[in-house]
Amino acid sequence: MSKHGAPTNVTDQLKDLASSKKFSSLKVAILAASWHEVIMDGLISGAQRAAKDAGLEQSTTLIRVPGTFELPVAAASLASEYDAIIALGVVIRGGTPHFDYVCLSATNGLTNVSVDTKTPIGFGVLTCDNEEQALERAGLENSSEDKGYEAYSAAVMTVAALG
């Protein structure tokens, strides 16, 4: 594991892909919800580290939406402009069914956009029972996981695999 919880082999794979001239021309969007600033900052930082490791920091654009529920419609509108989209958000369980509705809508919506448009989407939406779980997965300095990095890596490696 790297310092921020990203698997070292994934980092090595991104750096290998960065040397490809074709790969360096990719346009990537990091599409991030705005709700929960600390967790979202961690997810975005992780995705931006992956962009740097892939040599794509100059061709990666950050776009913010209000919340996780809005990610699918924004992804659908961006899919024709970008080679890959990284969808970042966080949903923390509360005392109502709202959690289930938002999680299901985001998951199904992003899946449908990806399949319908054939645009790889890195799924970096944290669905957690509590804030501590989300902080542990957000890629912050003491986090054990870096889901922003993983989501970015998955999307661009899918682009590379599809050629």
Buried (B, 14 or more C-beta within 10 A) or exposed (E): EEEBBBBEEBBEBBEEBBEEEEBBEBBBBBBBBEBBEEBBBBBBBBBBBBBBBBBBEEBBEBBBBEBBBBBBEBBBEBBEEBBBBBBBBBBBBEEEEEBEEBBEBBBEBBEEBBEEBEBBBBBBBBBBEEEEBBBBBBBBEEBEBBBBBBBBBBBBBBBBEEE
